[in-house]
Amino acid sequence: MPLLSDEAVTQRANYRVKTAGTKLNRDELAALAKHCTERGTTPGELIRRLILSELKPHAVEPTASPELSEIVGIRLMLTNLLKPLATGLKITPEVFDGIMVEVKKRKTALAVETKQDLERA
C-alpha cells in the first residue's frame, strides 16, 4: 500500500520538491548576504529567481550596440562606394545619396546578424 495516493502526489507536485545549490567561499557568501540584505530577500529566493529567469525563453528582439551598427554602416558604405571608384565609374550625387539611404536602412539589421554570427562562433 503506497503512503500517498496518486491524487496526493499530483497535488504535492505543485510544491517545491528539489534543492538546487552551489558552494561559495567566504568572500562570495558575504557578498551574497550583503546583496540580499540590500534587496530585502533571502539568498535562496534570490537564487531561485535567478534560475527561473534564466529558464524563461527570451522573447526580446535581438539587438546590437550602436557602435557595432555604425561600424557595419561604415563597412557597407565603403564597400558600396569603393568598388565603383576602383573600376573607374563616377558616382553622381544622386547615387551617393541612394547608397547612404540604403546603408541607413540596412546597417542595424546587418549588425544584429553579425553579432549573432559572432555569438555562434
C-alpha positions in Angstrom: 0.0 0.0 0.0 1.5 3.3 -1.1 1.9 6.1 1.5 0.5 8.7 -0.8 -2.3 8.3 -3.3 -1.9 9.4 -6.9 -4.1 12.5 -6.1 -1.8 13.4 -3.2 1.3 13.1 -5.4 -0.2 15.3 -8.1 -1.3 17.8 -5.5 2.2 17.8 -4.0 3.9 18.3 -7.4 3.0 22.0 -7.2 5.3 22.4 -4.2 9.0 22.9 -4.5 10.4 19.4 -4.1 14.1 19.6 -5.2 17.0 21.7 -4.0 19.5 23.3 -6.4 22.5 24.7 -4.7 26.1 25.7 -5.1 29.1 26.2 -2.8 30.6 29.6 -2.2 33.8 30.8 -0.5 33.6 33.2 2.5 34.0 36.3 0.4 31.3 35.2 -2.1 29.0 34.3 0.8 29.5 37.7 2.5 28.8 39.5 -0.8 25.7 37.4 -1.4 24.4 38.1 2.2 25.1 41.8 1.7 23.3 41.8 -1.7 20.3 40.0 -0.3 20.1 42.3 2.7 20.1 45.4 0.5 17.2 43.9 -1.5 15.3 42.5 1.4 15.3 38.9 0.2 16.9 35.6 1.2 19.7 34.0 -0.6 17.5 31.0 -1.5 14.8 33.2 -3.0 17.3 35.3 -4.9 18.9 32.2 -6.4 15.5 30.8 -7.3 14.5 33.9 -9.1 17.8 34.0 -11.0 17.4 30.3 -12.1 13.8 30.8 -13.2 14.7 34.0 -15.1 17.4 32.1 -17.0 15.0 29.3 -17.9 12.4 31.6 -19.4 12.6 32.0 -23.1 13.8 35.4 -24.0 11.2 37.0 -26.2 13.2 40.2 -26.6 14.2 41.2 -30.0 18.0 40.7 -30.6 19.9 44.0 -30.7 23.3 45.2 -31.5 25.2 48.1 -29.9 25.1 51.5 -31.6 28.9 51.2 -32.0 28.6 47.9 -33.9 25.8 49.4 -36.0 27.9 52.3 -37.0 30.9 50.1 -37.8 28.8 47.9 -40.0 27.3 51.1 -41.6 30.8 52.4 -42.4 31.8 49.0 -43.9 28.7 49.0 -46.1 29.3 52.5 -47.2 33.0 51.8 -48.1 32.1 48.6 -49.9 29.4 50.2 -52.0 31.5 53.4 -52.8 35.0 51.9 -53.3 34.1 49.3 -55.9 32.6 51.7 -58.4 35.5 54.1 -57.9 38.1 51.3 -58.2 36.6 50.3 -61.6 36.7 53.8 -62.9 33.0 54.7 -62.6 31.9 58.1 -61.5 29.5 58.4 -58.6 26.8 61.1 -59.0 25.4 62.9 -56.0 22.1 61.0 -56.6 23.8 57.6 -56.5 25.8 58.7 -53.4 22.6 59.7 -51.6 20.9 56.5 -52.6 23.8 54.5 -51.2 23.6 56.4 -47.9 19.8 55.8 -47.7 20.3 52.1 -48.2 23.2 52.0 -45.6 20.9 53.7 -43.0 18.1 51.2 -43.7 20.2 48.1 -43.5 23.0 48.7 -41.0 21.1 47.9 -37.8 19.7 44.6 -39.2 23.1 43.6 -40.5 24.8 44.5 -37.2 22.3 42.2 -35.3 23.1 39.4 -37.8 26.8 40.0 -37.4 26.5 39.9 -33.6 24.5 36.6 -33.7 27.1 35.1 -36.1 29.9 36.0 -33.6 28.0 34.6 -30.7 27.5 31.3 -32.5 31.2 31.0 -33.4 
